[in-house]
């Protein structure tokens, strides 16, 4: 049945939510810009992110095994001597050799040099981070760290370079401080190709999001003629 005064099949306009400040629902989600966090951009973040440190498991394990074996053998020999057993031949020979040889003897100098080199190598491993192939990226959040492999970064630059008109092939050498790009162009002027490559690669380096973007060194040559 229909209400009196209303035509059959008529439709009624339903009230909408949020048409005015007075009609806004208290449960409606806020869409104001202040309620949303800004999206991090490539220009933001910590540009002084430190490098990743290597665990140095293999050198540490080898050093620990050598020290453990030497200390165990020495303690065993000392305990045997205290138990009225003769000392091992290697310790008697070592003690006699150190007592008889002078400090300027060749064997003593060689042994001291080898020990010093091993010590310097261990100090270098302890003071350097290692992982040279892993480039630190910008830290947009304090609890998140990311790194980019140098091979992957070189592939990105190579793929962007071959998209430039006139580029036939590209070789990219990616370092921690410098990226060397050697391109071969089979047509177009070399200066024009170089200009386009500079612009494309500068944008590509920014898009990598590295903490310390490497400097670019771009060279454009003609391919060698066959025959």
Secondary structure by P-SEA (a helix, b strand, c coil): ccccccccbbbbbccccccccccccccccccccccccccccccccccccccccccaaaaaaaaaaaaaaaaaaaaaaaaaaaacccccaaaaaaaaaaaccccccaaaaaaaaaaaaaaaaaaaaaaccccccccccccccccbbbbbbaaaaaaaaaaaaaacccccbbbbbbcccbbbbbbbbccccaaaaaaaaaaaaaaaaaaccccbbbbbbbbbbcccccc
